[in-house]
Amino acid sequence: MKKSHFPSKAEVIEYINSSNGRIGKRDIARAFGIKGDNRTK
């Protein structure tokens, strides 16, 4: 699920709910292609 835009709260929740197992902040950043300082947002 690679995306190039900053995800909405609903998109992040959908990603977490559709994933198996535990999801961390790094997993979310990687899935949405978020890099650098944008990861802290």
N, C-alpha and C positions, 0 to 999 in steps of 0.2 A: 504494500500500500504506500507507494512513494508519491508524495505531493510536493508542490513547490511553493505553496502559499502558507501563511500563518493560519492554523486551524481555529475554528470557532470552538467554544466550549462544548457545543453539541457534537461536533465531529470527534473531539477527544473522548467524550463519554461513549460515543458509538464504537470507537476503536477499542477502548478498554472492555466494553461489554462483549465485543465480538472475538476477543482474544482468549486463548486458553492459558491458564496459569496467571502468575503475578506479572504485572506490568509496572515498570519503573519509569522515572522521568527520562532516562536515557533512551529507553525503548520508544517512548512517545516522540522524542526529538528525532530519533532515527527514522521512524515510520513516516513522519511528515517532512523530512528533509530540512529540519531546522538546525542551523549551525551558528557558531560564534555566540555573540552577546544575545542573540534572539532566544537562545535556550533558557535563559533566566526568566524570560517573560512567561 
